[in-house]
Amino acid sequence: MAVEREIAGIRCGEVLAELSDYLDGELAPARRTQVDAHLLGCDACERFGSRFSAALRAIRQSGSGPSGDEPGVYERLGARLHQAVKEGPGT
Ligand SMILES: [Zn+2]
């Protein structure tokens, strides 16, 4: 059921692949604008993006370590993200 749409010159798979950098503010401004525009125009990515960002925020705010920075958590999130990219957004 994966429907890969291209909105604002960027495809769903690309948006999902860049979502983590996007949320970290590590994307180049032009790329970020593109992702923003895609999220605005794409229900599936917008839904997935808000779920993903909520999860990411929750993990960071839980701050289980002194730095609140657990590489293992990001690896698991990354694995989930790749799974989601494979399955496509909005499944
Ligand atoms: Zn999309």
PDB file of the backbone (N, CA, C, O) and the ligand in Angstrom, with CONECT records:
HET     ZN  A 101       1
ATOM      1  N   MET A   1       0.828  -1.203   0.000  1.00  0.00           N
ATOM      2  CA  MET A   1       0.000   0.000   0.000  1.00  0.00           C
ATOM      3  C   MET A   1       0.866   1.258   0.000  1.00  0.00           C
ATOM      4  O   MET A   1       0.358   2.360   0.207  1.00  0.00           O
ATOM      5  N   ALA A   2       2.156   1.101  -0.229  1.00  0.00           N
ATOM      6  CA  ALA A   2       3.024   2.272  -0.184  1.00  0.00           C
ATOM      7  C   ALA A   2       2.817   3.114  -1.428  1.00  0.00           C
ATOM      8  O   ALA A   2       3.022   2.659  -2.554  1.00  0.00           O
ATOM      9  N   VAL A   3       2.412   4.336  -1.202  1.00  0.00           N
ATOM     10  CA  VAL A   3       2.269   5.261  -2.308  1.00  0.00           C
ATOM     11  C   VAL A   3       3.331   6.334  -2.169  1.00  0.00           C
ATOM     12  O   VAL A   3       3.304   7.161  -1.258  1.00  0.00           O
ATOM     13  N   GLU A   4       4.251   6.291  -3.089  1.00  0.00           N
ATOM     14  CA  GLU A   4       5.340   7.262  -3.049  1.00  0.00           C
ATOM     15  C   GLU A   4       4.928   8.480  -3.848  1.00  0.00           C
ATOM     16  O   GLU A   4       4.819   8.430  -5.074  1.00  0.00           O
ATOM     17  N   ARG A   5       4.705   9.551  -3.157  1.00  0.00           N
ATOM     18  CA  ARG A   5       4.304  10.769  -3.844  1.00  0.00           C
ATOM     19  C   ARG A   5       5.469  11.730  -3.925  1.00  0.00           C
ATOM     20  O   ARG A   5       6.334  11.759  -3.050  1.00  0.00           O
ATOM     21  N   GLU A   6       5.480  12.511  -4.980  1.00  0.00           N
ATOM     22  CA  GLU A   6       6.483  13.562  -5.073  1.00  0.00           C
ATOM     23  C   GLU A   6       5.791  14.904  -4.924  1.00  0.00           C
ATOM     24  O   GLU A   6       4.976  15.303  -5.756  1.00  0.00           O
ATOM     25  N   ILE A   7       6.134  15.587  -3.852  1.00  0.00           N
ATOM     26  CA  ILE A   7       5.548  16.891  -3.558  1.00  0.00           C
ATOM     27  C   ILE A   7       6.691  17.850  -3.267  1.00  0.00           C
ATOM     28  O   ILE A   7       7.618  17.526  -2.525  1.00  0.00           O
ATOM     29  N   ALA A   8       6.611  19.025  -3.857  1.00  0.00           N
ATOM     30  CA  ALA A   8       7.652  20.046  -3.664  1.00  0.00           C
ATOM     31  C   ALA A   8       9.016  19.535  -4.121  1.00  0.00           C
ATOM     32  O   ALA A   8      10.052  19.963  -3.610  1.00  0.00           O
ATOM     33  N   GLY A   9       9.007  18.621  -5.082  1.00  0.00           N
ATOM     34  CA  GLY A   9      10.260  18.164  -5.666  1.00  0.00           C
ATOM     35  C   GLY A   9      11.016  17.158  -4.824  1.00  0.00           C
ATOM     36  O   GLY A   9      12.190  16.882  -5.070  1.00  0.00           O
ATOM     37  N   ILE A  10      10.320  16.600  -3.807  1.00  0.00           N
ATOM     38  CA  ILE A  10      10.982  15.611  -2.954  1.00  0.00           C
ATOM     39  C   ILE A  10       9.990  14.485  -2.696  1.00  0.00           C
ATOM     40  O   ILE A  10       8.806  14.732  -2.470  1.00  0.00           O
ATOM     41  N   ARG A  11      10.477  13.247  -2.731  1.00  0.00           N
ATOM     42  CA  ARG A  11       9.586  12.107  -2.592  1.00  0.00           C
ATOM     43  C   ARG A  11       9.466  11.685  -1.130  1.00  0.00           C
ATOM     44  O   ARG A  11      10.312  12.005  -0.295  1.00  0.00           O
ATOM     45  N   CYS A  12       8.376  10.949  -0.846  1.00  0.00           N
ATOM     46  CA  CYS A  12       8.094  10.517   0.527  1.00  0.00           C
ATOM     47  C   CYS A  12       9.294   9.794   1.143  1.00  0.00           C
ATOM     48  O   CYS A  12       9.665  10.059   2.286  1.00  0.00           O
ATOM     49  N   GLY A  13       9.891   8.889   0.387  1.00  0.00           N
ATOM     50  CA  GLY A  13      11.012   8.116   0.912  1.00  0.00           C
ATOM     51  C   GLY A  13      12.177   9.008   1.309  1.00  0.00           C
ATOM     52  O   GLY A  13      12.854   8.768   2.308  1.00  0.00           O
ATOM     53  N   GLU A  14      12.395  10.039   0.508  1.00  0.00           N
ATOM     54  CA  GLU A  14      13.485  10.968   0.811  1.00  0.00           C
ATOM     55  C   GLU A  14      13.173  11.773   2.068  1.00  0.00           C
ATOM     56  O   GLU A  14      14.042  12.014   2.905  1.00  0.00           O
ATOM     57  N   VAL A  15      11.905  12.184   2.178  1.00  0.00           N
ATOM     58  CA  VAL A  15      11.500  12.938   3.366  1.00  0.00           C
ATOM     59  C   VAL A  15      11.726  12.094   4.615  1.00  0.00           C
ATOM     60  O   VAL A  15      12.280  12.565   5.608  1.00  0.00           O
ATOM     61  N   LEU A  16      11.286  10.836   4.550  1.00  0.00           N
ATOM     62  CA  LEU A  16      11.414   9.978   5.726  1.00  0.00           C
ATOM     63  C   LEU A  16      12.875   9.723   6.056  1.00  0.00           C
ATOM     64  O   LEU A  16      13.256   9.654   7.225  1.00  0.00           O
ATOM     65  N   ALA A  17      13.690   9.583   5.017  1.00  0.00           N
ATOM     66  CA  ALA A  17      15.109   9.323   5.241  1.00  0.00           C
ATOM     67  C   ALA A  17      15.796  10.527   5.880  1.00  0.00           C
ATOM     68  O   ALA A  17      16.795  10.376   6.583  1.00  0.00           O
ATOM     69  N   GLU A  18      15.262  11.715   5.635  1.00  0.00           N
ATOM     70  CA  GLU A  18      15.907  12.934   6.141  1.00  0.00           C
ATOM     71  C   GLU A  18      15.233  13.458   7.394  1.00  0.00           C
ATOM     72  O   GLU A  18      15.633  14.480   7.952  1.00  0.00           O
ATOM     73  N   LEU A  19      14.208  12.748   7.828  1.00  0.00           N
ATOM     74  CA  LEU A  19      13.382  13.268   8.911  1.00  0.00           C
ATOM     75  C   LEU A  19      14.188  13.513  10.185  1.00  0.00           C
ATOM     76  O   LEU A  19      13.997  14.510  10.882  1.00  0.00           O
ATOM     77  N   SER A  20      15.085  12.587  10.468  1.00  0.00           N
ATOM     78  CA  SER A  20      15.863  12.702  11.700  1.00  0.00           C
ATOM     79  C   SER A  20      16.758  13.947  11.656  1.00  0.00           C
ATOM     80  O   SER A  20      16.829  14.704  12.625  1.00  0.00           O
ATOM     81  N   ASP A  21      17.433  14.148  10.529  1.00  0.00           N
ATOM     82  CA  ASP A  21      18.256  15.353  10.372  1.00  0.00           C
ATOM     83  C   ASP A  21      17.388  16.603  10.388  1.00  0.00           C
ATOM     84  O   ASP A  21      17.755  17.639  10.941  1.00  0.00           O
ATOM     85  N   TYR A  22      16.230  16.470   9.765  1.00  0.00           N
ATOM     86  CA  TYR A  22      15.292  17.598   9.724  1.00  0.00           C
ATOM     87  C   TYR A  22      14.913  18.021  11.138  1.00  0.00           C
ATOM     88  O   TYR A  22      14.923  19.205  11.472  1.00  0.00           O
ATOM     89  N   LEU A  23      14.581  17.034  11.959  1.00  0.00           N
ATOM     90  CA  LEU A  23      14.163  17.328  13.325  1.00  0.00           C
ATOM     91  C   LEU A  23      15.328  17.839  14.163  1.00  0.00           C
ATOM     92  O   LEU A  23      15.138  18.590  15.119  1.00  0.00           O
ATOM     93  N   ASP A  24      16.531  17.424  13.792  1.00  0.00           N
ATOM     94  CA  ASP A  24      17.713  17.901  14.508  1.00  0.00           C
ATOM     95  C   ASP A  24      18.161  19.271  14.026  1.00  0.00           C
ATOM     96  O   ASP A  24      19.075  19.868  14.594  1.00  0.00           O
ATOM     97  N   GLY A  25      17.512  19.772  12.968  1.00  0.00           N
ATOM     98  CA  GLY A  25      17.906  21.059  12.413  1.00  0.00           C
ATOM     99  C   GLY A  25      19.235  20.989  11.682  1.00  0.00           C
ATOM    100  O   GLY A  25      19.946  21.986  11.557  1.00  0.00           O
ATOM    101  N   GLU A  26      19.565  19.778  11.194  1.00  0.00           N
ATOM    102  CA  GLU A  26      20.859  19.597  10.539  1.00  0.00           C
ATOM    103  C   GLU A  26      20.772  19.635   9.022  1.00  0.00           C
ATOM    104  O   GLU A  26      21.781  19.511   8.327  1.00  0.00           O
ATOM    105  N   LEU A  27      19.559  19.807   8.518  1.00  0.00           N
ATOM    106  CA  LEU A  27      19.420  19.888   7.069  1.00  0.00           C
ATOM    107  C   LEU A  27      19.804  21.278   6.584  1.00  0.00           C
ATOM    108  O   LEU A  27      19.638  22.270   7.295  1.00  0.00           O
ATOM    109  N   ALA A  28      20.321  21.331   5.359  1.00  0.00           N
ATOM    110  CA  ALA A  28      20.581  22.633   4.746  1.00  0.00           C
ATOM    111  C   ALA A  28      19.256  23.376   4.614  1.00  0.00           C
ATOM    112  O   ALA A  28      18.219  22.762   4.364  1.00  0.00           O
ATOM    113  N   PRO A  29      19.291  24.687   4.782  1.00  0.00           N
ATOM    114  CA  PRO A  29      18.042  25.463   4.772  1.00  0.00           C
ATOM    115  C   PRO A  29      17.172  25.192   3.550  1.00  0.00           C
ATOM    116  O   PRO A  29      15.951  25.094   3.674  1.00  0.00           O
ATOM    117  N   ALA A  30      17.776  25.070   2.381  1.00  0.00           N
ATOM    118  CA  ALA A  30      16.992  24.842   1.162  1.00  0.00           C
ATOM    119  C   ALA A  30      16.289  23.488   1.232  1.00  0.00           C
ATOM    120  O   ALA A  30      15.131  23.354   0.837  1.00  0.00           O
ATOM    121  N   ARG A  31      17.012  22.485   1.743  1.00  0.00           N
ATOM    122  CA  ARG A  31      16.456  21.146   1.868  1.00  0.00           C
ATOM    123  C   ARG A  31      15.336  21.141   2.911  1.00  0.00           C
ATOM    124  O   ARG A  31      14.308  20.486   2.734  1.00  0.00           O
ATOM    125  N   ARG A  32      15.547  21.857   3.961  1.00  0.00           N
ATOM    126  CA  ARG A  32      14.573  21.943   5.033  1.00  0.00           C
ATOM    127  C   ARG A  32      13.263  22.564   4.528  1.00  0.00           C
ATOM    128  O   ARG A  32      12.169  22.101   4.850  1.00  0.00           O
ATOM    129  N   THR A  33      13.412  23.616   3.735  1.00  0.00           N
ATOM    130  CA  THR A  33      12.243  24.261   3.134  1.00  0.00           C
ATOM    131  C   THR A  33      11.473  23.271   2.272  1.00  0.00           C
ATOM    132  O   THR A  33      10.242  23.252   2.264  1.00  0.00           O
ATOM    133  N   GLN A  34      12.233  22.443   1.542  1.00  0.00           N
ATOM    134  CA  GLN A  34      11.631  21.449   0.667  1.00  0.00           C
ATOM    135  C   GLN A  34      10.862  20.406   1.490  1.00  0.00           C
ATOM    136  O   GLN A  34       9.737  20.037   1.154  1.00  0.00           O
ATOM    137  N   VAL A  35      11.488  19.947   2.560  1.00  0.00           N
ATOM    138  CA  VAL A  35      10.838  18.964   3.433  1.00  0.00           C
ATOM    139  C   VAL A  35       9.593  19.579   4.070  1.00  0.00           C
ATOM    140  O   VAL A  35       8.544  18.940   4.149  1.00  0.00           O
ATOM    141  N   ASP A  36       9.723  20.823   4.522  1.00  0.00           N
ATOM    142  CA  ASP A  36       8.579  21.536   5.088  1.00  0.00           C
ATOM    143  C   ASP A  36       7.413  21.543   4.119  1.00  0.00           C
ATOM    144  O   ASP A  36       6.280  21.219   4.475  1.00  0.00           O
ATOM    145  N   ALA A  37       7.719  21.924   2.871  1.00  0.00           N
ATOM    146  CA  ALA A  37       6.676  22.035   1.858  1.00  0.00           C
ATOM    147  C   ALA A  37       6.048  20.669   1.596  1.00  0.00           C
ATOM    148  O   ALA A  37       4.836  20.564   1.408  1.00  0.00           O
ATOM    149  N   HIS A  38       6.878  19.620   1.585  1.00  0.00           N
ATOM    150  CA  HIS A  38       6.358  18.276   1.374  1.00  0.00           C
ATOM    151  C   HIS A  38       5.420  17.875   2.518  1.00  0.00           C
ATOM    152  O   HIS A  38       4.328  17.356   2.290  1.00  0.00           O
ATOM    153  N   LEU A  39       5.865  18.124   3.732  1.00  0.00           N
ATOM    154  CA  LEU A  39       5.057  17.747   4.901  1.00  0.00           C
ATOM    155  C   LEU A  39       3.708  18.460   4.878  1.00  0.00           C
ATOM    156  O   LEU A  39       2.685  17.890   5.258  1.00  0.00           O
ATOM    157  N   LEU A  40       3.721  19.720   4.427  1.00  0.00           N
ATOM    158  CA  LEU A  40       2.472  20.480   4.348  1.00  0.00           C
ATOM    159  C   LEU A  40       1.516  19.872   3.332  1.00  0.00           C
ATOM    160  O   LEU A  40       0.298  19.893   3.505  1.00  0.00           O
ATOM    161  N   GLY A  41       2.104  19.324   2.256  1.00  0.00           N
ATOM    162  CA  GLY A  41       1.258  18.840   1.169  1.00  0.00           C
ATOM    163  C   GLY A  41       0.970  17.353   1.222  1.00  0.00           C
ATOM    164  O   GLY A  41       0.170  16.854   0.430  1.00  0.00           O
ATOM    165  N   CYS A  42       1.606  16.632   2.139  1.00  0.00           N
ATOM    166  CA  CYS A  42       1.499  15.174   2.145  1.00  0.00           C
ATOM    167  C   CYS A  42       0.986  14.687   3.495  1.00  0.00           C
ATOM    168  O   CYS A  42       1.690  14.739   4.504  1.00  0.00           O
ATOM    169  N   ASP A  43      -0.254  14.215   3.488  1.00  0.00           N
ATOM    170  CA  ASP A  43      -0.882  13.733   4.724  1.00  0.00           C
ATOM    171  C   ASP A  43      -0.061  12.631   5.381  1.00  0.00           C
ATOM    172  O   ASP A  43       0.172  12.637   6.590  1.00  0.00           O
ATOM    173  N   ALA A  44       0.372  11.683   4.549  1.00  0.00           N
ATOM    174  CA  ALA A  44       1.048  10.503   5.082  1.00  0.00           C
ATOM    175  C   ALA A  44       2.327  10.897   5.811  1.00  0.00           C
ATOM    176  O   ALA A  44       2.578  10.441   6.926  1.00  0.00           O
ATOM    177  N   CYS A  45       3.134  11.746   5.177  1.00  0.00           N
ATOM    178  CA  CYS A  45       4.391  12.146   5.798  1.00  0.00           C
ATOM    179  C   CYS A  45       4.141  13.055   6.988  1.00  0.00           C
ATOM    180  O   CYS A  45       4.856  12.989   7.988  1.00  0.00           O
ATOM    181  N   GLU A  46       3.142  13.892   6.882  1.00  0.00           N
ATOM    182  CA  GLU A  46       2.837  14.787   7.990  1.00  0.00           C
ATOM    183  C   GLU A  46       2.468  13.951   9.218  1.00  0.00           C
ATOM    184  O   GLU A  46       2.945  14.213  10.322  1.00  0.00           O
ATOM    185  N   ARG A  47       1.619  12.946   9.015  1.00  0.00           N
ATOM    186  CA  ARG A  47       1.225  12.060  10.128  1.00  0.00           C
ATOM    187  C   ARG A  47       2.434  11.335  10.679  1.00  0.00           C
ATOM    188  O   ARG A  47       2.674  11.318  11.886  1.00  0.00           O
ATOM    189  N   PHE A  48       3.197  10.731   9.766  1.00  0.00           N
ATOM    190  CA  PHE A  48       4.354   9.976  10.210  1.00  0.00           C
ATOM    191  C   PHE A  48       5.364  10.894  10.880  1.00  0.00           C
ATOM    192  O   PHE A  48       5.950  10.543  11.904  1.00  0.00           O
ATOM    193  N   GLY A  49       5.564  12.067  10.301  1.00  0.00           N
ATOM    194  CA  GLY A  49       6.535  13.005  10.839  1.00  0.00           C
ATOM    195  C   GLY A  49       6.178  13.445  12.246  1.00  0.00           C
ATOM    196  O   GLY A  49       7.059  13.571  13.097  1.00  0.00           O
ATOM    197  N   SER A  50       4.915  13.678  12.500  1.00  0.00           N
ATOM    198  CA  SER A  50       4.544  14.146  13.833  1.00  0.00           C
ATOM    199  C   SER A  50       4.672  13.012  14.845  1.00  0.00           C
ATOM    200  O   SER A  50       5.046  13.238  15.996  1.00  0.00           O
ATOM    201  N   ARG A  51       4.357  11.781  14.407  1.00  0.00           N
ATOM    202  CA  ARG A  51       4.571  10.626  15.301  1.00  0.00           C
ATOM    203  C   ARG A  51       6.043  10.479  15.628  1.00  0.00           C
ATOM    204  O   ARG A  51       6.428  10.298  16.784  1.00  0.00           O
ATOM    205  N   PHE A  52       6.853  10.559  14.595  1.00  0.00           N
ATOM    206  CA  PHE A  52       8.287  10.352  14.760  1.00  0.00           C
ATOM    207  C   PHE A  52       8.890  11.442  15.635  1.00  0.00           C
ATOM    208  O   PHE A  52       9.699  11.156  16.516  1.00  0.00           O
ATOM    209  N   SER A  53       8.502  12.679  15.398  1.00  0.00           N
ATOM    210  CA  SER A  53       9.080  13.768  16.179  1.00  0.00           C
ATOM    211  C   SER A  53       8.622  13.686  17.630  1.00  0.00           C
ATOM    212  O   SER A  53       9.378  14.021  18.542  1.00  0.00           O
ATOM    213  N   ALA A  54       7.387  13.243  17.844  1.00  0.00           N
ATOM    214  CA  ALA A  54       6.911  13.079  19.218  1.00  0.00           C
ATOM    215  C   ALA A  54       7.721  12.011  19.939  1.00  0.00           C
ATOM    216  O   ALA A  54       8.081  12.179  21.104  1.00  0.00           O
ATOM    217  N   ALA A  55       8.005  10.920  19.249  1.00  0.00           N
ATOM    218  CA  ALA A  55       8.798   9.839  19.834  1.00  0.00           C
ATOM    219  C   ALA A  55      10.210  10.317  20.148  1.00  0.00           C
ATOM    220  O   ALA A  55      10.769  10.021  21.204  1.00  0.00           O
ATOM    221  N   LEU A  56      10.763  11.055  19.211  1.00  0.00           N
ATOM    222  CA  LEU A  56      12.120  11.556  19.380  1.00  0.00           C
ATOM    223  C   LEU A  56      12.190  12.520  20.560  1.00  0.00           C
ATOM    224  O   LEU A  56      13.113  12.456  21.372  1.00  0.00           O
ATOM    225  N   ARG A  57      11.215  13.406  20.647  1.00  0.00           N
ATOM    226  CA  ARG A  57      11.169  14.357  21.755  1.00  0.00           C
ATOM    227  C   ARG A  57      11.042  13.640  23.084  1.00  0.00           C
ATOM    228  O   ARG A  57      11.717  13.976  24.057  1.00  0.00           O
ATOM    229  N   ALA A  58      10.161  12.644  23.111  1.00  0.00           N
ATOM    230  CA  ALA A  58       9.927  11.905  24.349  1.00  0.00           C
ATOM    231  C   ALA A  58      11.206  11.239  24.820  1.00  0.00           C
ATOM    232  O   ALA A  58      11.534  11.256  26.007  1.00  0.00           O
ATOM    233  N   ILE A  59      11.922  10.651  23.870  1.00  0.00           N
ATOM    234  CA  ILE A  59      13.178   9.980  24.223  1.00  0.00           C
ATOM    235  C   ILE A  59      14.182  10.986  24.763  1.00  0.00           C
ATOM    236  O   ILE A  59      14.858  10.724  25.758  1.00  0.00           O
ATOM    237  N   ARG A  60      14.278  12.117  24.117  1.00  0.00           N
ATOM    238  CA  ARG A  60      15.252  13.120  24.547  1.00  0.00           C
ATOM    239  C   ARG A  60      14.872  13.714  25.892  1.00  0.00           C
ATOM    240  O   ARG A  60      15.735  13.966  26.734  1.00  0.00           O
ATOM    241  N   GLN A  61      13.580  13.938  26.094  1.00  0.00           N
ATOM    242  CA  GLN A  61      13.164  14.570  27.330  1.00  0.00           C
ATOM    243  C   GLN A  61      13.235  13.612  28.506  1.00  0.00           C
ATOM    244  O   GLN A  61      13.356  14.033  29.656  1.00  0.00           O
ATOM    245  N   SER A  62      13.159  12.313  28.209  1.00  0.00           N
ATOM    246  CA  SER A  62      13.221  11.343  29.298  1.00  0.00           C
ATOM    247  C   SER A  62      14.601  11.380  29.942  1.00  0.00           C
ATOM    248  O   SER A  62      14.749  11.046  31.118  1.00  0.00           O
ATOM    249  N   GLY A  63      15.612  11.783  29.175  1.00  0.00           N
ATOM    250  CA  GLY A  63      16.956  12.031  29.688  1.00  0.00           C
ATOM    251  C   GLY A  63      17.438  10.987  30.674  1.00  0.00           C
ATOM    252  O   GLY A  63      17.789  11.313  31.808  1.00  0.00           O
ATOM    253  N   SER A  64      17.458   9.735  30.249  1.00  0.00           N
ATOM    254  CA  SER A  64      17.792   8.664  31.181  1.00  0.00           C
ATOM    255  C   SER A  64      19.250   8.728  31.625  1.00  0.00           C
ATOM    256  O   SER A  64      19.574   8.318  32.739  1.00  0.00           O
ATOM    257  N   GLY A  65      20.130   9.237  30.770  1.00  0.00           N
ATOM    258  CA  GLY A  65      21.525   9.396  31.161  1.00  0.00           C
ATOM    259  C   GLY A  65      21.805  10.833  31.537  1.00  0.00           C
ATOM    260  O   GLY A  65      20.960  11.702  31.322  1.00  0.00           O
ATOM    261  N   PRO A  66      22.983  11.104  32.099  1.00  0.00           N
ATOM    262  CA  PRO A  66      23.338  12.484  32.461  1.00  0.00           C
ATOM    263  C   PRO A  66      23.273  13.419  31.263  1.00  0.00           C
ATOM    264  O   PRO A  66      22.877  14.578  31.390  1.00  0.00           O
ATOM    265  N   SER A  67      23.666  12.908  30.097  1.00  0.00           N
ATOM    266  CA  SER A  67      23.644  13.729  28.900  1.00  0.00           C
ATOM    267  C   SER A  67      22.298  13.591  28.185  1.00  0.00           C
ATOM    268  O   SER A  67      21.964  14.402  27.321  1.00  0.00           O
ATOM    269  N   GLY A  68      21.530  12.563  28.547  1.00  0.00           N
ATOM    270  CA  GLY A  68      20.277  12.308  27.847  1.00  0.00           C
ATOM    271  C   GLY A  68      20.510  11.837  26.424  1.00  0.00           C
ATOM    272  O   GLY A  68      19.613  11.901  25.584  1.00  0.00           O
ATOM    273  N   ASP A  69      21.698  11.371  26.163  1.00  0.00           N
ATOM    274  CA  ASP A  69      22.060  11.028  24.791  1.00  0.00           C
ATOM    275  C   ASP A  69      22.500   9.570  24.740  1.00  0.00           C
ATOM    276  O   ASP A  69      23.627   9.231  25.103  1.00  0.00           O
ATOM    277  N   GLU A  70      21.602   8.730  24.289  1.00  0.00           N
ATOM    278  CA  GLU A  70      21.899   7.301  24.231  1.00  0.00           C
ATOM    279  C   GLU A  70      21.979   6.857  22.787  1.00  0.00           C
ATOM    280  O   GLU A  70      20.964   6.803  22.092  1.00  0.00           O
ATOM    281  N   PRO A  71      23.177   6.541  22.331  1.00  0.00           N
ATOM    282  CA  PRO A  71      23.304   6.123  20.926  1.00  0.00           C
ATOM    283  C   PRO A  71      22.399   4.947  20.585  1.00  0.00           C
ATOM    284  O   PRO A  71      21.854   4.890  19.483  1.00  0.00           O
ATOM    285  N   GLY A  72      22.232   4.018  21.501  1.00  0.00           N
ATOM    286  CA  GLY A  72      21.424   2.834  21.235  1.00  0.00           C
ATOM    287  C   GLY A  72      19.993   3.193  20.885  1.00  0.00           C
ATOM    288  O   GLY A  72      19.366   2.556  20.038  1.00  0.00           O
ATOM    289  N   VAL A  73      19.491   4.213  21.542  1.00  0.00           N
ATOM    290  CA  VAL A  73      18.127   4.656  21.276  1.00  0.00           C
ATOM    291  C   VAL A  73      18.003   5.156  19.851  1.00  0.00           C
ATOM    292  O   VAL A  73      17.032   4.858  19.156  1.00  0.00           O
ATOM    293  N   TYR A  74      19.005   5.928  19.420  1.00  0.00           N
ATOM    294  CA  TYR A  74      18.961   6.461  18.069  1.00  0.00           C
ATOM    295  C   TYR A  74      19.102   5.348  17.040  1.00  0.00           C
ATOM    296  O   TYR A  74      18.504   5.402  15.965  1.00  0.00           O
ATOM    297  N   GLU A  75      19.901   4.340  17.380  1.00  0.00           N
ATOM    298  CA  GLU A  75      20.024   3.213  16.461  1.00  0.00           C
ATOM    299  C   GLU A  75      18.688   2.506  16.295  1.00  0.00           C
ATOM    300  O   GLU A  75      18.296   2.139  15.187  1.00  0.00           O
ATOM    301  N   ARG A  76      17.993   2.318  17.420  1.00  0.00           N
ATOM    302  CA  ARG A  76      16.683   1.654  17.333  1.00  0.00           C
ATOM    303  C   ARG A  76      15.702   2.514  16.550  1.00  0.00           C
ATOM    304  O   ARG A  76      14.946   2.011  15.718  1.00  0.00           O
ATOM    305  N   LEU A  77      15.721   3.795  16.819  1.00  0.00           N
ATOM    306  CA  LEU A  77      14.840   4.696  16.077  1.00  0.00           C
ATOM    307  C   LEU A  77      15.166   4.658  14.586  1.00  0.00           C
ATOM    308  O   LEU A  77      14.277   4.639  13.735  1.00  0.00           O
ATOM    309  N   GLY A  78      16.454   4.648  14.300  1.00  0.00           N
ATOM    310  CA  GLY A  78      16.884   4.600  12.911  1.00  0.00           C
ATOM    311  C   GLY A  78      16.405   3.337  12.231  1.00  0.00           C
ATOM    312  O   GLY A  78      15.968   3.369  11.081  1.00  0.00           O
ATOM    313  N   ALA A  79      16.488   2.219  12.943  1.00  0.00           N
ATOM    314  CA  ALA A  79      16.030   0.951  12.391  1.00  0.00           C
ATOM    315  C   ALA A  79      14.531   1.007  12.113  1.00  0.00           C
ATOM    316  O   ALA A  79      14.063   0.531  11.079  1.00  0.00           O
ATOM    317  N   ARG A  80      13.791   1.591  13.042  1.00  0.00           N
ATOM    318  CA  ARG A  80      12.352   1.738  12.845  1.00  0.00           C
ATOM    319  C   ARG A  80      12.050   2.634  11.664  1.00  0.00           C
ATOM    320  O   ARG A  80      11.117   2.392  10.898  1.00  0.00           O
ATOM    321  N   LEU A  81      12.850   3.664  11.531  1.00  0.00           N
ATOM    322  CA  LEU A  81      12.645   4.604  10.436  1.00  0.00           C
ATOM    323  C   LEU A  81      12.891   3.915   9.102  1.00  0.00           C
ATOM    324  O   LEU A  81      12.132   4.100   8.151  1.00  0.00           O
ATOM    325  N   HIS A  82      13.956   3.120   9.037  1.00  0.00           N
ATOM    326  CA  HIS A  82      14.244   2.425   7.790  1.00  0.00           C
ATOM    327  C   HIS A  82      13.143   1.437   7.466  1.00  0.00           C
ATOM    328  O   HIS A  82      12.784   1.254   6.303  1.00  0.00           O
ATOM    329  N   GLN A  83      12.605   0.797   8.505  1.00  0.00           N
ATOM    330  CA  GLN A  83      11.494  -0.107   8.316  1.00  0.00           C
ATOM    331  C   GLN A  83      10.305   0.664   7.722  1.00  0.00           C
ATOM    332  O   GLN A  83       9.655   0.208   6.781  1.00  0.00           O
ATOM    333  N   ALA A  84      10.047   1.828   8.291  1.00  0.00           N
ATOM    334  CA  ALA A  84       8.921   2.635   7.836  1.00  0.00           C
ATOM    335  C   ALA A  84       9.127   3.096   6.395  1.00  0.00           C
ATOM    336  O   ALA A  84       8.184   3.153   5.606  1.00  0.00           O
ATOM    337  N   VAL A  85      10.369   3.421   6.069  1.00  0.00           N
ATOM    338  CA  VAL A  85      10.658   3.844   4.697  1.00  0.00           C
ATOM    339  C   VAL A  85      10.391   2.696   3.743  1.00  0.00           C
ATOM    340  O   VAL A  85       9.857   2.896   2.651  1.00  0.00           O
ATOM    341  N   LYS A  86      10.766   1.482   4.160  1.00  0.00           N
ATOM    342  CA  LYS A  86      10.547   0.310   3.319  1.00  0.00           C
ATOM    343  C   LYS A  86       9.061   0.064   3.104  1.00  0.00           C
ATOM    344  O   LYS A  86       8.618  -0.269   2.004  1.00  0.00           O
ATOM    345  N   GLU A  87       8.306   0.237   4.179  1.00  0.00           N
ATOM    346  CA  GLU A  87       6.872  -0.044   4.091  1.00  0.00           C
ATOM    347  C   GLU A  87       6.119   1.126   3.465  1.00  0.00           C
ATOM    348  O   GLU A  87       5.019   0.959   2.938  1.00  0.00           O
ATOM    349  N   GLY A  88       6.708   2.285   3.526  1.00  0.00           N
ATOM    350  CA  GLY A  88       6.050   3.465   3.025  1.00  0.00           C
ATOM    351  C   GLY A  88       5.232   4.118   4.102  1.00  0.00           C
ATOM    352  O   GLY A  88       4.815   3.466   5.059  1.00  0.00           O
ATOM    353  N   PRO A  89       4.994   5.419   3.952  1.00  0.00           N
ATOM    354  CA  PRO A  89       4.232   6.156   4.960  1.00  0.00           C
ATOM    355  C   PRO A  89       2.745   5.846   4.896  1.00  0.00           C
ATOM    356  O   PRO A  89       2.219   5.460   3.852  1.00  0.00           O
ATOM    357  N   GLY A  90       2.091   6.019   6.009  1.00  0.00           N
ATOM    358  CA  GLY A  90       0.640   5.935   6.030  1.00  0.00           C
ATOM    359  C   GLY A  90       0.082   4.551   5.860  1.00  0.00           C
ATOM    360  O   GLY A  90      -1.014   4.396   5.322  1.00  0.00           O
ATOM    361  N   THR A  91       0.809   3.521   6.307  1.00  0.00           N
ATOM    362  CA  THR A  91       0.301   2.167   6.205  1.00  0.00           C
ATOM    363  C   THR A  91      -0.662   1.888   7.338  1.00  0.00           C
ATOM    364  O   THR A  91      -1.204   0.787   7.430  1.00  0.00           O
TER     365      THR A  91
HETATM  366 ZN    ZN A 101       5.048  12.207   1.605  1.00  0.00          ZN2+
END
